[in-house]
Amino acid sequence: MNLVSFTIILILYFNFNSFVICFDPLTIGSAAVSLGSYMYHKVICNYKECCTEKEIPGDFNKLEALLKSKVYGQHIAQEIIINSLRAHWNKNNNSPKALTLSFHGWPGGGKNYITNFIKEALYALGGASDHVHHFMGRIHFPEESKVSDYQSDLYDWIRTNVTKCPKQLFIFDEVNKMPPSVLDIIKPLIDYNINIAKVDYRQAIFIFLSNTGESLITEETIRLQRAGVERRDIQLGDFESLIIKGAFNEEGGFHHSDTIKSNLIDHYVPFLPLEREHVQECIIDQFRIRNVNYPKVEHIQMVLDFVEWGPSPENLYSKTGCKRISQKVAMLVQKHYSSYN
């Protein structure tokens, strides 16, 4: 909005207020409310991010399309994430509590990758939205001696932002690198409470990312595949109790956590170890991003040769998932496909 338009709207607004004084407020009350709403969204929301459907579209069709076309080998995660998020913000579903999702698995399996798609689909500004808050264990909560300070700051931050707009997304990355009990402070906020100190947290979303339980997930995946279970037939029920056990007992932010003991995590989401075919899909995708739609087979193989596989003796899974793939592909594109860009 330019300065002229802004000035005109302000003049109309103040003239309208003078006009209102001369009449019965009951007669024109609805008109005043309508103008007030119009003024707010036309003026204020052009200069700051508001809390409307325009800023928070919650485009779950977009999210579903992104996960199906960009994420490989994670059928359990895809199904849980799409359905739980869609249900949580469904206008016909009054959620009794904030939604809590806990992502578990090896690095490179797609936890952060999918989280970025969630930001992009739920908020018009994606990760740049003021309604998205991404905490890193090693950066934001580095010292165990300061747990009380972290808890106080975290509670104030969450309360302040949810007060401004209820549809907030809070992401806690590297939970396994956090001091134990830091996250205990959020227990009341994700519990079955209508409000706490007049703040309603039930539309908020909390996502926790952690490597805890990664070995248990891999071991169970191997056991199931040895037993003849197809990967696509592996289900959440095969892992959930294992993840809870690992998260609760392993060192980190969930170690003996009140959040787990109180059963307040809605969904523990396993990210399965990636096999060769999934890593190959990641490689091809990285070539496409760089405008190379038909990479040579030998170049795909060159990237695969960088990947370390395990555990022995099967060596079925990438130890780093699809991490580092982007850098290797970028190097090959620069060397062999520079004319494409």
C-alpha positions in Angstrom: 0.0 0.0 0.0 1.4 3.4 -1.0 1.4 6.5 1.2 -1.5 8.2 -0.7 -3.8 5.1 -0.2 -2.8 4.9 3.4 -3.6 8.6 4.0 -7.0 8.3 2.2 -8.1 5.4 4.3 -7.1 7.2 7.5 -9.1 10.3 6.5 -12.1 8.1 5.7 -11.7 6.3 9.0 -11.7 9.5 11.1 -14.5 11.1 9.1 -16.5 8.0 9.6 -15.9 8.1 13.4 -17.2 11.7 13.4 -20.2 10.6 11.5 -20.9 7.7 13.9 -21.1 10.1 16.9 -24.2 11.7 15.4 -26.2 8.5 15.3 -27.6 5.8 17.5 -24.7 3.2 18.0 -27.1 0.3 17.9 -28.2 1.4 14.4 -24.8 1.5 12.8 -22.9 -0.8 15.2 -22.4 -3.5 12.6 -21.1 -1.0 10.0 -18.6 0.3 12.5 -17.4 -3.2 13.2 -17.1 -3.9 9.5 -15.1 -0.8 8.9 -12.9 -1.5 11.9 -12.1 -4.9 10.5 -11.5 -3.5 7.0 -9.2 -0.8 8.4 -7.2 -3.4 10.4 -6.7 -5.8 7.5 -6.1 -3.2 4.8 -3.8 -1.0 6.8 -2.2 -2.9 9.7 -1.8 -6.2 7.9 0.1 -4.6 5.0 2.9 -3.7 7.5 2.9 -6.7 9.8 2.0 -10.4 9.6 -1.6 -10.9 10.9 -3.4 -14.0 12.1 -5.8 -14.6 9.2 -6.4 -17.3 6.6 -4.3 -15.2 4.2 -1.2 -15.5 6.4 -2.1 -19.0 7.7 -3.6 -20.9 4.7 -3.1 -24.3 6.2 -2.8 -25.8 2.7 -2.9 -29.5 3.4 -3.4 -30.4 -0.3 -0.1 -28.7 -1.0 1.6 -30.5 1.9 0.3 -33.9 0.7 1.6 -33.2 -2.8 5.0 -32.1 -1.5 5.4 -35.2 0.7 4.3 -37.6 -2.0 6.6 -36.1 -4.6 9.6 -35.1 -2.6 9.9 -37.6 0.3 11.2 -41.1 -0.3 10.9 -44.3 1.8 8.8 -42.7 4.6 5.3 -44.0 4.1 4.5 -44.1 7.8 5.6 -40.5 8.4 3.7 -39.2 5.4 0.4 -40.8 6.5 0.7 -39.7 10.1 1.8 -36.1 9.4 -0.8 -35.3 6.7 -3.7 -36.8 8.6 -2.9 -35.5 12.0 -2.2 -31.9 10.9 -5.3 -31.9 8.6 -7.5 -33.1 11.5 -6.0 -30.7 14.0 -6.9 -27.5 12.0 -10.2 -28.9 10.6 -12.9 -26.3 11.2 -15.3 -29.1 12.2 -12.9 -30.6 14.8 -12.5 -28.8 18.1 -9.2 -30.2 19.2 -9.0 -30.8 22.9 -5.3 -30.0 23.1 -2.3 -28.7 21.2 -1.0 -31.2 18.6 2.3 -32.8 19.5 4.4 -34.8 17.0 7.7 -36.4 17.8 10.0 -37.4 14.9 12.6 -40.1 15.5 15.3 -41.7 13.3 18.8 -41.5 11.8 20.2 -38.2 10.4 19.3 -37.7 6.8 16.0 -39.6 7.0 13.9 -36.6 6.3 12.9 -35.1 9.7 14.0 -31.6 9.0 13.2 -31.9 5.3 9.5 -32.7 6.1 9.4 -30.0 8.8 10.3 -27.4 6.1 7.5 -28.6 3.9 5.1 -28.3 6.9 6.2 -24.6 7.4 5.8 -24.0 3.7 2.3 -25.4 3.5 0.8 -24.1 6.7 2.1 -20.5 6.5 2.2 -18.1 3.5 5.7 -16.9 4.5 6.9 -20.5 5.3 9.8 -20.6 7.7 10.0 -16.8 7.7 6.6 -16.4 9.3 6.5 -14.8 12.8 4.2 -17.7 13.7 7.0 -20.3 13.2 9.5 -20.8 16.0 12.4 -23.2 15.5 14.6 -24.0 18.5 17.9 -25.9 18.3 19.1 -27.9 21.2 22.8 -27.0 21.0 22.1 -23.4 20.3 19.2 -22.4 22.5 19.7 -24.7 25.4 23.4 -25.4 25.7 24.1 -25.4 29.4 22.5 -27.8 31.9 23.1 -25.3 34.8 20.7 -22.8 33.2 17.7 -25.1 32.8 15.5 -22.9 35.1 16.3 -19.8 32.9 15.6 -21.7 29.7 12.3 -22.9 31.1 11.2 -19.4 32.1 12.2 -17.9 28.8 10.5 -20.7 26.8 7.3 -20.4 28.7 7.1 -16.6 28.2 8.0 -16.9 24.5 5.3 -19.5 23.9 2.6 -17.7 25.9 3.3 -14.3 24.3 3.1 -15.7 20.8 0.0 -17.8 21.3 -1.7 -14.8 22.9 -1.1 -12.9 19.6 -2.2 -15.8 17.4 -3.3 -19.2 18.4 -2.1 -21.0 15.3 1.6 -21.1 16.2 4.1 -23.8 15.2 6.9 -24.6 17.7 9.7 -26.8 16.5 12.3 -28.3 18.9 15.2 -29.7 16.9 18.0 -31.8 18.4 15.9 -32.8 21.4 18.6 -35.4 22.2 21.1 -32.5 22.7 19.0 -30.7 25.2 19.5 -30.9 29.0 16.9 -33.2 30.6 13.8 -31.4 32.0 13.9 -28.3 29.8 10.8 -29.4 28.0 8.9 -30.2 31.2 7.8 -26.6 31.3 5.6 -27.0 28.3 3.6 -29.9 29.9 0.6 -27.8 31.0 0.6 -26.0 27.6 0.1 -29.3 25.7 -2.2 -30.9 28.2 -6.0 -31.1 28.0 -6.6 -27.6 29.3 -9.1 -25.1 27.8 -6.8 -22.3 28.8 -4.0 -21.4 31.2 -4.1 -17.9 32.6 -6.6 -17.0 30.0 -4.5 -18.3 27.1 -5.8 -21.1 24.9 -3.1 -23.3 23.4 -5.3 -25.9 21.7 -4.7 -24.7 18.1 -0.9 -24.7 18.5 1.4 -27.3 17.0 4.5 -28.7 18.7 7.0 -30.8 16.7 10.0 -32.5 18.3 12.9 -33.8 16.3 15.4 -36.3 17.8 17.8 -39.1 16.9 16.7 -41.0 20.0 15.4 -44.5 19.2 17.3 -44.6 15.9 19.1 -47.9 16.6 15.9 -49.5 17.8 14.1 -48.4 14.7 16.8 -49.8 12.5 16.9 -53.1 14.4 13.2 -53.5 14.2 13.1 -52.7 10.5 15.8 -55.4 9.8 13.9 -57.9 11.9 10.7 -57.3 10.1 12.3 -57.5 6.6 14.2 -60.7 7.6 10.8 -62.1 8.6 9.5 -61.4 5.1 7.5 -58.2 5.8 7.6 -55.8 2.8 8.8 -52.4 3.7 5.5 -50.8 2.5 3.6 -53.1 4.9 5.6 -51.9 8.0 3.3 -50.0 10.3 3.5 -47.4 13.1 2.4 -50.1 15.7 5.7 -51.9 15.0 7.7 -49.0 16.4 5.7 -46.8 18.8 6.5 -48.6 22.0 10.2 -48.9 21.1 10.4 -45.2 20.3 8.8 -44.2 23.6 11.2 -46.5 25.5 14.2 -45.0 23.7 13.1 -41.4 24.1 12.4 -41.8 27.8 15.6 -43.7 28.7 18.2 -42.2 26.4 20.0 -39.0 27.3 18.5 -35.7 26.1 15.5 -33.4 26.5 13.0 -36.3 26.9 15.0 -38.2 29.5 12.5 -39.2 32.1 10.3 -36.4 30.8 7.0 -35.4 32.3 5.7 -35.0 28.8 6.2 -38.7 28.0 5.2 -39.9 31.5 1.9 -38.0 31.1 1.2 -39.5 27.6 1.0 -36.0 26.0 2.9 -36.8 22.8 0.1 -37.5 20.3 2.2 -39.3 17.7 5.7 -40.8 17.8 6.7 -40.8 14.1 9.4 -43.3 13.0 11.7 -42.3 10.1 12.8 -45.6 8.6 16.5 -46.0 7.5 16.8 -45.3 3.7 17.7 -48.0 1.3 19.6 -47.7 -2.0 16.5 -47.0 -4.1 15.5 -44.1 -1.8 18.9 -42.5 -1.9 19.0 -42.9 -5.6 15.6 -41.0 -5.8 17.2 -38.2 -3.7 20.1 -38.0 -6.1 17.9 -37.7 -9.1 15.8 -35.1 -7.4 19.0 -33.0 -6.6 20.0 -33.2 -10.3 16.5 -32.0 -11.3 16.7 -29.1 -8.9 19.8 -28.0 -10.9 17.9 -28.4 -14.3 19.5 -31.7 -15.1 16.5 -33.9 -15.8 18.3 -36.8 -17.3 21.6 -37.4 -15.4 23.9 -40.1 -16.6 23.8 -43.4 -14.9 27.5 -43.3 -14.1 27.1 -39.9 -12.4 24.3 -41.2 -10.2 26.6 -44.2 -9.3 29.4 -41.8 -8.5 27.2 -40.1 -5.8 26.1 -43.5 -4.5 29.7 -44.5 -4.1 30.1 -41.7 -1.5 27.4 -43.2 0.7 28.4 -45.5 3.6 26.0 -48.4 4.2 25.2 -50.5 7.2 24.7 -52.3 9.5 26.7 -55.4 8.7 26.2 -58.0 7.3 23.2 -56.8 5.2 24.5 -53.2 4.6 21.0 -52.3 3.4 20.8 -48.8 4.8 22.5 -45.5 4.2 24.2 -44.4 7.5 23.6 -40.7 6.6 20.3 -41.0 4.7 20.2 -38.4 2.0 22.5 -36.0 3.8 25.5 -34.7 1.8 23.8 -35.8 -1.4 23.2 -32.2 -2.4 26.8 -31.2 -2.2 28.0 -34.2 -4.2 25.5 -33.6 -7.0 26.3 -29.9 -7.1 30.0 -30.7 -7.7 29.1 -33.1 -10.5 26.7 -30.7 -12.2 29.4 -28.0 -12.1 31.9 -30.3 -13.7 29.8 -32.1 -16.3 26.6 -30.1 -16.9 27.6 -26.5 -16.5 25.9 -25.7 -19.9 22.5 -26.6 -18.3 22.6 -23.5 -16.1 
